[in-house]
Amino acid sequence: DLGTLGGSESLPIAMNDKGQIIGYSNHDDNEQAEPFIWENNKMSMIFTSDGSYLNGVVDINNNGLILGQSSTDGEACKTPACLYPVYLKNNNMVILGKDYKFFDVNNHDEILGITSDYDSVFHTIMSYCMINLSEKVNCKDIVYRISSGHSYGSVVVYIDGNIIKLDDLVLDDNLVFTGSLGINDRGEILAMAFNYEDLHSHLYLVSLPKNILQILKNKLFTNA
C-alpha cells in the first residue's frame, strides 16, 4: 500500500523504470487532490526549488523528469484556463509555453504534445478543401470526421529548449498532422495526419532526424 498524503484516496498516473510513481492524493476527504511523487518508500508533494509546487502531473521518465502543469496565479486558480505546461527536473521548473498541451516524454527528455490553437488546424484543411475540392466533396463533413476520436492540434516536440512542429520536419504537402499519441526512446513519434490525396486520416510513425541537435543549433525552429 503506497498510502496517501493524509486523506483516504490516491490515484496513480505514471511510473518510470526506477519505480518512481506520480499521481494525485488528498490531504483529507474535504480537500482537492494534489500531485504526489512516491519514491524511497515515501509519498510526498512535488515541490520546486523555489518552494512552489505543481498543480498537475502527466508523465515521468527514467531521468526523474516530471511532465505536468502549473498555475499562472499561484493557488488562486486551478482550472484548465489557468494552467500551463511545465516540466520539473532536479527540482527546477521549466515553462513549456501556454499555447501547448504536452503529454508524453521519453528517456532522452524529448517531450511530445500538440498546439492548443485547434481551430487553425481545421482552418488549414477547410481552406484547402474549399479551394480545391468543394465541387467533389462536402468539406464540412471531412473536417467533422477528422475532429472525432482524438485530441487534435498541430503536433510538436520539445527538444533542448526548442519547440518543433512535425509539419516542419515532414516536408510533405499532402499531409497535415492533427494529433499525436506517443514518442519512444528511439525518437519515433506516433501521430495522426490528414492526407489530401485520399481525404482520410492515417496513422504515421515519424522518426526524428539523427542530426536533430545540429538542426536545432542552426536555429531553424522556434525557441520555447
MIDOSE-1310 file (N, C-alpha, C; in nm, 2 decimals, decimal comma, always signed):
residues 224
dlgt	+0,09/-0,12/+0,00/+0,00/+0,00/+0,00/+0,09/+0,12/+0,00; +0,08/+0,21/-0,10/+0,16/+0,32/-0,11/+0,11/+0,44/-0,02; -0,01/+0,43/+0,03/-0,06/+0,53/+0,12/-0,12/+0,65/+0,05; -0,13/+0,75/+0,12/-0,19/+0,88/+0,07/-0,11/+1,00/+0,13
lggs	-0,15/+1,12/+0,10/-0,09/+1,24/+0,16/-0,16/+1,27/+0,29; -0,25/+1,19/+0,33/-0,32/+1,21/+0,46/-0,47/+1,19/+0,45; -0,52/+1,18/+0,33/-0,66/+1,16/+0,31/-0,69/+1,01/+0,30; -0,79/+0,98/+0,22/-0,84/+0,84/+0,21/-0,81/+0,78/+0,07
eslp	-0,77/+0,87/-0,03/-0,76/+0,82/-0,16/-0,63/+0,86/-0,23; -0,58/+0,78/-0,32/-0,47/+0,82/-0,41/-0,50/+0,76/-0,55; -0,45/+0,83/-0,65/-0,47/+0,79/-0,79/-0,33/+0,79/-0,86; -0,28/+0,68/-0,91/-0,16/+0,68/-0,99/-0,18/+0,73/-1,13
iamn	-0,07/+0,80/-1,18/-0,08/+0,85/-1,32/+0,03/+0,78/-1,41; +0,15/+0,77/-1,35/+0,26/+0,72/-1,43/+0,37/+0,67/-1,34; +0,45/+0,58/-1,40/+0,57/+0,52/-1,32/+0,68/+0,50/-1,42; +0,81/+0,53/-1,37/+0,92/+0,50/-1,46/+0,99/+0,37/-1,42
dkgq	+1,10/+0,34/-1,49/+1,17/+0,21/-1,46/+1,24/+0,20/-1,33; +1,26/+0,32/-1,26/+1,32/+0,32/-1,13/+1,22/+0,31/-1,02; +1,10/+0,29/-1,05/+1,00/+0,27/-0,95/+0,94/+0,40/-0,89; +0,98/+0,52/-0,95/+0,92/+0,64/-0,91/+0,78/+0,65/-0,96
iigy	+0,68/+0,69/-0,88/+0,54/+0,70/-0,92/+0,49/+0,83/-0,90; +0,41/+0,89/-0,99/+0,34/+1,01/-0,98/+0,19/+0,99/-0,98; +0,12/+1,08/-0,92/-0,02/+1,07/-0,92/-0,09/+1,18/-0,84; -0,21/+1,15/-0,79/-0,28/+1,25/-0,71/-0,33/+1,19/-0,58
snhd	-0,33/+1,27/-0,47/-0,38/+1,22/-0,35/-0,44/+1,34/-0,27; -0,53/+1,32/-0,18/-0,58/+1,43/-0,09/-0,52/+1,42/+0,05; -0,52/+1,54/+0,11/-0,47/+1,55/+0,25/-0,58/+1,51/+0,34; -0,71/+1,54/+0,31/-0,82/+1,49/+0,39/-0,94/+1,48/+0,29
dneq	-1,05/+1,43/+0,33/-1,16/+1,40/+0,24/-1,23/+1,52/+0,19; -1,20/+1,64/+0,25/-1,27/+1,76/+0,22/-1,18/+1,85/+0,13; -1,06/+1,80/+0,09/-0,97/+1,88/+0,01/-0,96/+1,82/-0,13; -0,92/+1,91/-0,22/-0,89/+1,87/-0,36/-0,76/+1,79/-0,36
aepf	-0,75/+1,69/-0,44/-0,63/+1,60/-0,45/-0,52/+1,69/-0,51; -0,40/+1,66/-0,46/-0,28/+1,73/-0,51/-0,18/+1,63/-0,57; -0,09/+1,67/-0,66/+0,01/+1,58/-0,72/+0,10/+1,53/-0,61; +0,14/+1,40/-0,63/+0,24/+1,34/-0,54/+0,35/+1,27/-0,62
iwen	+0,46/+1,25/-0,56/+0,56/+1,15/-0,61/+0,59/+1,05/-0,50; +0,59/+0,92/-0,54/+0,63/+0,82/-0,44/+0,76/+0,76/-0,48; +0,86/+0,78/-0,39/+0,99/+0,73/-0,41/+1,06/+0,70/-0,27; +1,15/+0,61/-0,27/+1,22/+0,57/-0,14/+1,11/+0,53/-0,03
nkms	+1,01/+0,46/-0,08/+0,90/+0,41/+0,01/+0,83/+0,52/+0,08; +0,82/+0,64/+0,02/+0,75/+0,75/+0,08/+0,67/+0,83/-0,02; +0,55/+0,87/+0,01/+0,47/+0,96/-0,08/+0,49/+1,11/-0,02; +0,51/+1,20/-0,12/+0,52/+1,34/-0,08/+0,47/+1,43/-0,19
mift	+0,44/+1,55/-0,16/+0,41/+1,65/-0,26/+0,53/+1,69/-0,34; +0,50/+1,74/-0,46/+0,61/+1,77/-0,56/+0,64/+1,92/-0,55; +0,75/+1,95/-0,49/+0,79/+2,09/-0,47/+0,90/+2,13/-0,57; +0,91/+2,26/-0,61/+1,02/+2,31/-0,69/+1,12/+2,37/-0,60
sdgs	+1,23/+2,41/-0,66/+1,35/+2,47/-0,59/+1,31/+2,60/-0,52; +1,21/+2,67/-0,57/+1,17/+2,79/-0,50/+1,05/+2,78/-0,40; +1,01/+2,65/-0,38/+0,91/+2,62/-0,28/+0,77/+2,61/-0,33; +0,75/+2,64/-0,46/+0,62/+2,62/-0,52/+0,60/+2,47/-0,56
ylng	+0,48/+2,44/-0,60/+0,46/+2,30/-0,64/+0,37/+2,29/-0,76; +0,37/+2,17/-0,82/+0,29/+2,15/-0,94/+0,14/+2,14/-0,91; +0,06/+2,18/-1,00/-0,08/+2,17/-0,99/-0,13/+2,04/-1,06; -0,05/+1,99/-1,15/-0,09/+1,87/-1,23/+0,03/+1,79/-1,27
vvdi	+0,01/+1,66/-1,29/+0,12/+1,57/-1,34/+0,07/+1,49/-1,45; +0,16/+1,46/-1,55/+0,12/+1,38/-1,67/+0,21/+1,26/-1,69; +0,34/+1,28/-1,67/+0,43/+1,16/-1,70/+0,56/+1,18/-1,63; +0,64/+1,08/-1,62/+0,77/+1,08/-1,56/+0,86/+0,99/-1,63
nnng	+0,98/+1,03/-1,66/+1,08/+0,94/-1,73/+1,19/+0,89/-1,64; +1,28/+0,81/-1,69/+1,38/+0,75/-1,61/+1,49/+0,85/-1,55; +1,49/+0,97/-1,61/+1,57/+1,07/-1,55/+1,51/+1,15/-1,44; +1,39/+1,11/-1,41/+1,32/+1,18/-1,30/+1,25/+1,31/-1,35
lilg	+1,25/+1,33/-1,48/+1,18/+1,45/-1,53/+1,03/+1,43/-1,52; +0,96/+1,52/-1,46/+0,82/+1,51/-1,44/+0,75/+1,61/-1,53; +0,66/+1,57/-1,61/+0,58/+1,65/-1,70/+0,45/+1,68/-1,64; +0,41/+1,81/-1,63/+0,29/+1,84/-1,56/+0,24/+1,98/-1,60
qsst	+0,16/+2,04/-1,51/+0,11/+2,17/-1,52/+0,13/+2,26/-1,40; +0,14/+2,39/-1,42/+0,15/+2,48/-1,30/+0,05/+2,59/-1,33; +0,01/+2,65/-1,22/-0,09/+2,76/-1,23/-0,03/+2,89/-1,26; -0,09/+2,98/-1,34/-0,05/+3,11/-1,37/-0,08/+3,21/-1,25
dgea	-0,15/+3,16/-1,15/-0,20/+3,25/-1,05/-0,18/+3,19/-0,91; -0,07/+3,12/-0,89/-0,04/+3,05/-0,77/-0,15/+2,95/-0,73; -0,21/+2,96/-0,61/-0,31/+2,87/-0,57/-0,45/+2,92/-0,59; -0,46/+3,04/-0,64/-0,59/+3,11/-0,66/-0,68/+3,04/-0,77
cktp	-0,61/+2,99/-0,87/-0,69/+2,93/-0,98/-0,63/+2,80/-1,02; -0,71/+2,69/-1,03/-0,66/+2,56/-1,07/-0,74/+2,51/-1,19; -0,82/+2,59/-1,25/-0,90/+2,55/-1,37/-0,80/+2,53/-1,49; -0,84/+2,46/-1,59/-0,76/+2,44/-1,71/-0,71/+2,57/-1,77
acly	-0,80/+2,67/-1,77/-0,76/+2,80/-1,83/-0,65/+2,87/-1,76; -0,62/+2,83/-1,63/-0,51/+2,90/-1,56/-0,38/+2,81/-1,55; -0,39/+2,69/-1,61/-0,27/+2,60/-1,60/-0,19/+2,61/-1,73; -0,06/+2,60/-1,72/+0,02/+2,59/-1,84/+0,12/+2,48/-1,82
pvyl	+0,17/+2,42/-1,94/+0,25/+2,30/-1,93/+0,39/+2,34/-1,88; +0,45/+2,25/-1,80/+0,58/+2,27/-1,75/+0,65/+2,13/-1,73; +0,78/+2,13/-1,71/+0,84/+2,01/-1,66/+0,93/+2,04/-1,55; +0,95/+1,95/-1,46/+1,03/+1,96/-1,34/+1,14/+1,86/-1,34
knnn	+1,27/+1,91/-1,33/+1,38/+1,82/-1,33/+1,48/+1,87/-1,23; +1,53/+1,79/-1,14/+1,62/+1,83/-1,03/+1,56/+1,95/-0,95; +1,43/+1,94/-0,93/+1,35/+2,04/-0,86/+1,35/+2,18/-0,93; +1,39/+2,19/-1,05/+1,39/+2,31/-1,13/+1,27/+2,30/-1,23
mvil	+1,19/+2,40/-1,23/+1,07/+2,40/-1,32/+1,10/+2,48/-1,45; +1,06/+2,43/-1,56/+1,08/+2,49/-1,69/+0,94/+2,51/-1,75; +0,91/+2,63/-1,79/+0,78/+2,65/-1,86/+0,79/+2,62/-2,01; +0,69/+2,54/-2,05/+0,70/+2,49/-2,19/+0,62/+2,58/-2,29
gkdy	+0,54/+2,67/-2,23/+0,46/+2,76/-2,31/+0,31/+2,74/-2,30; +0,23/+2,84/-2,28/+0,09/+2,83/-2,25/+0,01/+2,78/-2,37; +0,06/+2,79/-2,49/-0,01/+2,76/-2,61/+0,00/+2,61/-2,66; +0,04/+2,53/-2,56/+0,06/+2,39/-2,60/+0,00/+2,30/-2,49
kffd	-0,02/+2,17/-2,53/-0,06/+2,07/-2,44/+0,04/+1,95/-2,46; +0,13/+1,92/-2,36/+0,23/+1,82/-2,37/+0,18/+1,70/-2,28; +0,21/+1,58/-2,33/+0,15/+1,46/-2,26/+0,24/+1,34/-2,26; +0,36/+1,34/-2,32/+0,44/+1,22/-2,33/+0,59/+1,27/-2,33
vnnh	+0,68/+1,20/-2,26/+0,82/+1,23/-2,26/+0,90/+1,10/-2,26; +1,00/+1,09/-2,34/+1,09/+0,97/-2,35/+1,21/+0,99/-2,26; +1,30/+0,89/-2,26/+1,41/+0,90/-2,16/+1,53/+0,98/-2,22; +1,51/+1,05/-2,33/+1,60/+1,15/-2,38/+1,55/+1,29/-2,35
deil	+1,45/+1,30/-2,27/+1,39/+1,43/-2,24/+1,32/+1,50/-2,36; +1,29/+1,42/-2,46/+1,21/+1,47/-2,57/+1,06/+1,46/-2,54; +1,00/+1,58/-2,55/+0,86/+1,59/-2,49/+0,76/+1,61/-2,61; +0,66/+1,53/-2,62/+0,56/+1,53/-2,73/+0,43/+1,60/-2,69
gits	+0,38/+1,68/-2,78/+0,25/+1,74/-2,75/+0,18/+1,79/-2,88; +0,08/+1,88/-2,86/+0,01/+1,94/-2,96/-0,01/+2,09/-2,93; -0,04/+2,17/-3,03/-0,07/+2,31/-3,01/-0,21/+2,32/-2,96; -0,24/+2,43/-2,89/-0,38/+2,45/-2,84/-0,46/+2,53/-2,93
dyds	-0,41/+2,58/-3,05/-0,48/+2,65/-3,14/-0,55/+2,56/-3,24; -0,65/+2,48/-3,18/-0,71/+2,37/-3,26/-0,77/+2,42/-3,39; -0,84/+2,53/-3,38/-0,91/+2,58/-3,50/-0,82/+2,60/-3,62; -0,70/+2,64/-3,60/-0,61/+2,67/-3,71/-0,58/+2,55/-3,79
vfht	-0,57/+2,43/-3,73/-0,55/+2,31/-3,80/-0,67/+2,28/-3,90; -0,79/+2,29/-3,85/-0,90/+2,27/-3,93/-0,93/+2,38/-4,03; -0,89/+2,50/-4,00/-0,90/+2,61/-4,09/-0,81/+2,58/-4,21; -0,69/+2,53/-4,19/-0,60/+2,49/-4,30/-0,66/+2,39/-4,39
imsy	-0,71/+2,28/-4,33/-0,77/+2,18/-4,41/-0,90/+2,22/-4,48; -0,98/+2,30/-4,41/-1,10/+2,35/-4,47/-1,07/+2,44/-4,59; -0,97/+2,53/-4,57/-0,93/+2,62/-4,68/-0,89/+2,55/-4,80; -0,80/+2,45/-4,78/-0,76/+2,37/-4,89/-0,87/+2,30/-4,96
cmin	-0,96/+2,24/-4,89/-1,08/+2,17/-4,94/-1,17/+2,26/-5,02; -1,20/+2,38/-4,97/-1,29/+2,47/-5,03/-1,23/+2,52/-5,17; -1,10/+2,54/-5,17/-1,03/+2,59/-5,29/-1,02/+2,48/-5,40; -0,99/+2,36/-5,35/-0,95/+2,25/-5,45/-1,05/+2,14/-5,47
lsek	-1,14/+2,12/-5,37/-1,22/+2,00/-5,37/-1,37/+2,03/-5,35; -1,41/+2,15/-5,33/-1,55/+2,18/-5,29/-1,66/+2,13/-5,39; -1,62/+2,11/-5,52/-1,72/+2,06/-5,61/-1,73/+1,91/-5,61; -1,64/+1,84/-5,54/-1,64/+1,70/-5,54/-1,69/+1,64/-5,40
vnck	-1,66/+1,71/-5,29/-1,69/+1,66/-5,16/-1,75/+1,77/-5,07; -1,81/+1,72/-4,96/-1,86/+1,81/-4,86/-1,75/+1,84/-4,76; -1,69/+1,96/-4,76/-1,58/+1,99/-4,68/-1,61/+1,99/-4,53; -1,73/+2,03/-4,50/-1,76/+2,03/-4,35/-1,77/+1,89/-4,30
divy	-1,81/+1,80/-4,38/-1,82/+1,66/-4,33/-1,68/+1,60/-4,31; -1,59/+1,64/-4,39/-1,45/+1,59/-4,38/-1,39/+1,65/-4,25; -1,40/+1,78/-4,23/-1,35/+1,84/-4,11/-1,41/+1,78/-3,98; -1,54/+1,75/-3,98/-1,61/+1,69/-3,87/-1,55/+1,55/-3,85
riss	-1,53/+1,47/-3,95/-1,48/+1,34/-3,94/-1,35/+1,33/-3,88; -1,25/+1,42/-3,92/-1,12/+1,41/-3,87/-1,11/+1,47/-3,73; -1,21/+1,54/-3,68/-1,20/+1,60/-3,55/-1,26/+1,51/-3,44; -1,31/+1,39/-3,48/-1,37/+1,30/-3,39/-1,27/+1,19/-3,35
ghsy	-1,27/+1,16/-3,22/-1,20/+1,04/-3,17/-1,06/+1,07/-3,11; -1,00/+1,19/-3,12/-0,88/+1,21/-3,05/-0,86/+1,36/-3,03; -0,77/+1,39/-2,94/-0,73/+1,53/-2,92/-0,65/+1,58/-3,04; -0,69/+1,70/-3,09/-0,63/+1,75/-3,21/-0,56/+1,88/-3,19
gsvv	-0,46/+1,90/-3,28/-0,38/+2,02/-3,28/-0,25/+1,99/-3,36; -0,18/+2,09/-3,40/-0,05/+2,07/-3,47/+0,04/+2,00/-3,38; +0,10/+1,89/-3,43/+0,19/+1,81/-3,35/+0,33/+1,88/-3,33; +0,37/+1,88/-3,20/+0,50/+1,95/-3,17/+0,58/+1,86/-3,08
vyid	+0,72/+1,88/-3,09/+0,81/+1,81/-3,00/+0,90/+1,91/-2,94; +0,92/+1,90/-2,81/+1,01/+1,99/-2,73/+1,15/+1,92/-2,72; +1,25/+1,98/-2,77/+1,39/+1,93/-2,76/+1,49/+2,04/-2,73; +1,56/+2,02/-2,61/+1,67/+2,11/-2,58/+1,63/+2,26/-2,59
gnii	+1,51/+2,29/-2,53/+1,47/+2,43/-2,53/+1,40/+2,48/-2,66; +1,38/+2,39/-2,75/+1,32/+2,43/-2,88/+1,19/+2,35/-2,90; +1,09/+2,42/-2,96/+0,96/+2,35/-2,99/+0,96/+2,34/-3,15; +0,94/+2,22/-3,19/+0,94/+2,19/-3,34/+0,81/+2,14/-3,38
kldd	+0,75/+2,19/-3,49/+0,63/+2,14/-3,54/+0,67/+2,02/-3,64; +0,59/+1,91/-3,62/+0,61/+1,80/-3,70/+0,59/+1,83/-3,85; +0,50/+1,92/-3,88/+0,48/+1,96/-4,02/+0,60/+2,02/-4,08; +0,69/+2,08/-4,00/+0,82/+2,14/-4,05/+0,93/+2,04/-4,07
lvld	+0,91/+1,92/-4,00/+1,01/+1,81/-4,02/+0,97/+1,72/-4,14; +0,84/+1,69/-4,15/+0,80/+1,61/-4,26/+0,75/+1,70/-4,37; +0,84/+1,71/-4,47/+0,81/+1,81/-4,58/+0,73/+1,74/-4,69; +0,60/+1,71/-4,66/+0,51/+1,65/-4,75/+0,38/+1,74/-4,76
dnlv	+0,36/+1,80/-4,87/+0,25/+1,89/-4,89/+0,11/+1,83/-4,88; +0,11/+1,69/-4,89/-0,01/+1,62/-4,89/-0,06/+1,59/-4,75; +0,02/+1,62/-4,65/-0,01/+1,58/-4,51/-0,02/+1,70/-4,42; -0,12/+1,69/-4,33/-0,14/+1,79/-4,22/-0,15/+1,71/-4,09
ftgs	-0,06/+1,72/-4,00/-0,06/+1,65/-3,88/-0,16/+1,71/-3,78; -0,25/+1,62/-3,73/-0,36/+1,67/-3,65/-0,37/+1,62/-3,51; -0,28/+1,53/-3,47/-0,28/+1,47/-3,34/-0,16/+1,38/-3,32; -0,12/+1,35/-3,19/-0,01/+1,26/-3,16/-0,04/+1,17/-3,05
lgin	+0,02/+1,06/-3,04/-0,01/+0,95/-2,95/+0,10/+0,92/-2,85; +0,23/+0,93/-2,90/+0,34/+0,89/-2,81/+0,47/+0,91/-2,88; +0,58/+0,91/-2,80/+0,72/+0,91/-2,85/+0,80/+0,81/-2,77; +0,88/+0,73/-2,84/+0,96/+0,63/-2,78/+1,11/+0,67/-2,76
drge	+1,19/+0,59/-2,71/+1,33/+0,62/-2,68/+1,41/+0,62/-2,81; +1,36/+0,58/-2,92/+1,43/+0,58/-3,05/+1,39/+0,71/-3,12; +1,32/+0,80/-3,06/+1,28/+0,92/-3,12/+1,17/+0,90/-3,23; +1,09/+0,80/-3,22/+0,99/+0,77/-3,31/+0,85/+0,82/-3,25
ilam	+0,79/+0,90/-3,33/+0,66/+0,97/-3,29/+0,54/+0,90/-3,36; +0,44/+0,86/-3,29/+0,32/+0,80/-3,34/+0,22/+0,92/-3,35; +0,18/+0,95/-3,48/+0,10/+1,07/-3,50/-0,01/+1,04/-3,60; -0,12/+1,12/-3,59/-0,22/+1,12/-3,69/-0,20/+1,24/-3,79
afny	-0,23/+1,21/-3,91/-0,23/+1,32/-4,02/-0,34/+1,30/-4,12; -0,39/+1,41/-4,17/-0,49/+1,41/-4,27/-0,41/+1,41/-4,41; -0,45/+1,32/-4,50/-0,39/+1,31/-4,63/-0,48/+1,37/-4,74; -0,43/+1,47/-4,80/-0,51/+1,54/-4,91/-0,53/+1,45/-5,03
edlh	-0,45/+1,34/-5,04/-0,46/+1,26/-5,16/-0,59/+1,17/-5,16; -0,62/+1,11/-5,04/-0,74/+1,03/-5,03/-0,84/+1,08/-4,94; -0,82/+1,20/-4,88/-0,91/+1,27/-4,79/-0,95/+1,19/-4,67; -0,85/+1,12/-4,61/-0,87/+1,04/-4,49/-0,75/+1,06/-4,40
shly	-0,78/+1,04/-4,27/-0,67/+1,04/-4,17/-0,60/+0,91/-4,16; -0,47/+0,92/-4,14/-0,39/+0,80/-4,13/-0,30/+0,81/-4,01; -0,25/+0,69/-3,96/-0,15/+0,68/-3,85/-0,01/+0,67/-3,91; +0,08/+0,76/-3,86/+0,21/+0,76/-3,92/+0,32/+0,74/-3,80
lvsl	+0,42/+0,67/-3,84/+0,54/+0,66/-3,75/+0,65/+0,75/-3,80; +0,68/+0,86/-3,73/+0,78/+0,96/-3,78/+0,90/+0,95/-3,69; +1,02/+0,93/-3,76/+1,15/+0,93/-3,69/+1,21/+1,06/-3,69; +1,25/+1,11/-3,57/+1,32/+1,24/-3,56/+1,46/+1,22/-3,63
pkni	+1,50/+1,32/-3,70/+1,63/+1,32/-3,77/+1,75/+1,29/-3,68; +1,84/+1,21/-3,72/+1,96/+1,18/-3,64/+2,04/+1,30/-3,60; +2,04/+1,40/-3,69/+2,11/+1,52/-3,67/+2,02/+1,63/-3,61; +1,92/+1,59/-3,53/+1,82/+1,69/-3,48/+1,89/+1,80/-3,40
lqil	+1,99/+1,76/-3,32/+2,06/+1,86/-3,24/+2,13/+1,97/-3,32; +2,19/+1,92/-3,43/+2,26/+2,01/-3,52/+2,16/+2,10/-3,59; +2,04/+2,05/-3,63/+1,94/+2,13/-3,69/+1,90/+2,24/-3,59; +1,88/+2,20/-3,46/+1,85/+2,30/-3,36/+1,95/+2,41/-3,35
knkl	+2,08/+2,37/-3,35/+2,18/+2,47/-3,34/+2,18/+2,57/-3,45; +2,13/+2,53/-3,57/+2,12/+2,62/-3,68/+2,00/+2,71/-3,67; +1,92/+2,70/-3,56/+1,81/+2,79/-3,53/+1,71/+2,79/-3,64; +1,67/+2,67/-3,68/+1,57/+2,66/-3,79/+1,43/+2,65/-3,73
ftna	+1,42/+2,64/-3,60/+1,29/+2,63/-3,53/+1,27/+2,73/-3,42; +1,15/+2,73/-3,36/+1,11/+2,83/-3,26/+1,17/+2,79/-3,13; +1,23/+2,89/-3,06/+1,27/+2,87/-2,92/+1,15/+2,87/-2,83; +1,14/+2,79/-2,73/+1,03/+2,79/-2,64/+1,03/+2,91/-2,55
